[in-house]
Amino acid sequence: MIKQVFIFLGFLATIVVSCNKQDSLLPNITGKAGEVVVVIDDNEWNSNPGNSLQTILNQHHVALPQPEPIFDLIRIPHKAFSSIFKSHRNIIIVEKGNGFEKPAIIVKKNVWASPQLFINIVAKTSQELNDLIEKNEGLIVRYIEEAERERIIENYKKYEDLKIRKDLEKKYNLALNIPKGYKLDTDTNNFVWISHETPLISQGIFVYSYEYSDTSMFSLDSLINKRNKYLKHYVSGPAPNSYMTTERDFPISYKEFMKDSMYIAEIRGLWKLEGDFMGGPFISFSTADTKRNRIVTVECYVYAPKYDKRNYLRQVEGILYTLKIK
């Protein structure tokens, strides 16, 4: 097993990769999805470094119908950091002292458990700690989000529904890691609906594709218009003449990024049923399949009216990140 150690000195990254043959002997991680243990003493927690960390880690998750923090914090002082906490899934340790020559953020995997994320933030003074935290806000959040996502994806690989995978590869020339428990509800020439249903929660995946002509088709308006067209046609609600569409009276998030050399246009927002009273969050990934001159869109959604939705959304979001065009 490869253990990765990332060290940020003066905001420049040095990557050290070391091999640890004992990783397989480590205990499994503990803690709930989205939890972060923050080890920091009272003086720092109740001053600028602690305030900055709380602001960063308690910020609202994007595009959820009710406010939810991106993470759930468990704060403990150094003297209380015993073995019971060392197996936690995500650990941040903040340290101040004259022994630290330069401010640094050290990121490690699988220190006391597996698959664990460990972040060590060190500096001589409180001011240096605070500056380091504020200037690396995005990195801290990204590492925790990626660690949570990697755990979800690895679990899906272990319990993948191979029949659905083969159907998607054969008919649509794409791959997704769909876990067991999901069912193929709708399967047409250019639209697929795969869902996981319980009495109180619904999680689902949509896959659809259409001909590509130019880059303007990746604009937010163009993607939303296509989305609404497909959902109106294929996703009906329980009430007569009701159908799924995009909630326009709620902020819609749009960004572009690269995933494994694949361009992705990401949309986050809320869906609703036109003609009914159901709704929830969704995430949409769109990419270009240049081999077949088409745009491929994969989406996930959650309906959980009685529950917080962050973790349920992350579960289906993990499926989107397994997308591969064949």
N, C-alpha and C positions, 0 to 999 in steps of 0.2 A: 504494500500500500504506500502511495506517495503522500508525504505530508508537505503542505505548502506553507511557507512562512513569508508574509509580506511585511516589509518594514518601510514606513514613511518617515523620512527624516527631512525636516525643513520643507515639507510638502512635496518632496521628490521621492519617487518609489524605487526601492531596491528589492528585487525578488530573490529569495533564497529557497531552493527546493532541496529537501532532505528526505531520505528514505527511512521509514520506521517500520520494521518488521513486526512490531508488537501491536499494531493497530487492531488486528483481528482479535486480540485478547482484551481489548478495552470493553467496559460495560456499555450497554445501550444508553443513549441520552434519556433524560427525564424532562418533565415540563410540558406545558401545553403549547400547541402551535401558536406562534406569534408572541410568546413570552420572551423577555430579555431580563436576565439578572444583571444589575448594575452594582458593582462593588465600589463604594466611594464613602469616605468618612464625612462626618457631619459638616465640618467647616467648608469643604468643597461643595457638598450637596446643597447647602443653604446659601451659597454665594454664586458668582457668575458661572463657573464651570458646570455646576449642577443645574443651574437654571437653563443654560444653553442645551445641555443634554436632554433635559425634560422637554424643552421646546421642540427639539429635533425629533425625539422618539415618540412624543405624544401628539404630533401634528395629525390632522385629520386625514384619513385615507381618501384618495381621490374617487369621486363619482360613486358614493354610496348614498342611499336615500336619507339615512340618518347619520349624524356625526359618529364616527368610530376612530380611535387612534390607530396609527399604523402598527404599533406594538403595545403590549401590556408589560409595564415595568414592575420588577420586583427589586427594590433597593435595599441593600444591606451594607453595614459598615465592615471594614476589613476584619475586625476582631470576630465578627460573626460568620465569616466566610469559611464554613466547615465543609467536611466531605459530602454532606447531604446536598450542598449546592454545586459542588464541583462537577457533577454529572449532568448539569443542566444543558439544554440544547444551545443556548446563546448566552455568552458571558462577556460583559465589558468590565474591565478592572481599570480604575482611574487612580494613578499614583503621582504624588508630588514629593520631591526631595532633591537635595544637593547632589546626590549621586548620579543624576541624569544630566549628562553633558548637553544634550540637545533634545528639544521636544520631538517626540516620536509616537507614531501609531503602529503597533506591531499586530499583525493579523495572523493567527494560526488556526489550523484545523486539527481536531482530535487530540486535544491535550490530556483530558481526563476521561473522556467518553467518546463514543462515535455514533453518528456523524455530528460532531460538535464544532461550533464556531467560537473562537476566543479572540477578543480584541483588547489589547493593552494600550492605554493612553497614558503617556508619561511626560513629565516636564519638571523643571526646577521650581517654578512659581505658579501661583494661581492664574496670573495674567497669561503666562505662556500656555497653560492648560486650556484656558478659555479660547485664546486665539486659535489654537490647534483644532479644537472641537468645531468652532464656527467655520473655519476655512475648509474643513473636511466633512462638512455636514452630509453632502451627497454620497461620499465614499462610505461613511459609516452606515447610512441607510441602505445603500446598494448591497453591501456585503451581507447584511442581515437578511434582506429580501431574497438575495440569491441563495443563501444557505437554506432558507425555508423552502424555496422553490425546488432546489436540488433534492431535498428529502422527499418531497411529494413525487417528483418525477421518478426517482429511484424506486419508490414504492409501487408506482404504476407499472414500471418495467417488470417487477416481480409478479404482479397479478394482472398482467395484460390479457385482454380478450383478443386472442389471436384470430378468431374468425372475423371480427369487425375489422381488424387490421388488414387481413388479406382482401376483404371486400373493398376497402378503400384503395388499396394499392392496385388491385386488378381493374376496378371500374373508373377510378378518378386519378390514378397516377400520383398519389400522395400517401404519406404515412403519418399516423398519429398514434400515440400510446394511449389507448382507451382502456381503462381498468375494467375488470369484471364487475358486473352489477349494472352496467349501462346497456341499453337496448336500442336497436336501430328502429326508429319509429317511422321515418319517412325516407324513401330512397328513390329519387327520380334521376333523370339524366344529368341534371345540373344542380340538385339541391338534396342535401342529406341532413336529417335531424336525428341526433343520438341523445338519449336522455337517461337520467338516473332519478327515479321517483320514489319518494317515501310519502307517508300520509300527510306530512306537514312541510316538506321541502322538495323542491324540484331544481335539479341542475341539468344543464343541457349544452350541447354542442351543435352548431350549424356549420355546414360546409357548402359553399356555392362558388361557381366560377362563371366567367363570361369573357367575351372577346376583348382583347386589349388593342387600343388604337394609339393613344399618346399619353404623356405623363400627366396631363390635366385630369385624367381619370382617377388619380390618387389624391386629388384635393378632398378636403373634408366634405364639402357639399356634394360632390359627385359620389363619394363612397356612401354617404348617408342616403342619398336618393336611391342608389342601387339596393342598399340594405332594406329600405322601406318597401321597395317594389317586391323583392323576394319574400319578405316576411308577410306582407299582405296576401300574397298568393298561396303560401305554403303553411303558415302558422296561424291557425284559427283558434279562438278562445272558446270557452264553454257556452257563452251567451250567443244567441243567434246573430250572425253578421259581425261578430267581434273578431279582431285580428291583432297580432303584435305589430308594434311600430316603435319609433324612437321618440322619447319625451323631449320636445323642443324647448320647454319652459324650464329646463334644468341645464346647468353648464355642461358642455361636452368637451372632453379633453382629447387633444390630437397631438401625436408626436411621431417622428420618423427615427428609426434606428436600424442597425445591422445586427443580425443574429446568424452566426455561423456563415458569414458571407452572403446572407440573404437579406435583401431590403424588406423592411416591414413598416407599413403605415398602421399605427395603432390608434384606435378610438376607444375611449371610455365614456360611459354615460349611463342613462337610465332607459329602460324599455317600459312600455305600457301596453295595455290592451285597449285599442280603440273600440268603444262600445261596451266596455266592462270596467271593473275596478281593480285589476291586477297590475303589478309592476315590480321592478327590481333592477339591479345593476347588470351591466353587460360589458364585455371587452371584445373588441374586434381586431384581428390581424389580417391585413391584405398584403399580398406580394405578387410579383410578376413571374409567371412561368414562361420564360422566353422561348423555351423549346417548343411550346404549343401555342404561343401567342395568346395567352389568356391571363386574366387576373384571378387569383385564387384567394378567397376570403374564408377564414375560419373564425368562429365566434363562440363565446361562452356566455351563459346567463345563469342567474340564480333567482329563484322565487322562494322566499322564506319569511313570510309576513310576521311571524311571531318570534323571530330570532335575529341576533346580530348577523351580519352577512359577510363580514370581512374574510373570515376563514373559509367559508363555503365558496366565496368567489376565488380565493387563491387556489383552492383545490381544482377548480375547472380551468383556471388560468394556466396551471401547470400543464394541462393537456395541450394548450395552444403552443407552448414553448417546445413541444416535441415535434412540431410540424416539419416535414421534409418533403420536397417535391422530387418525385421519382423520374 
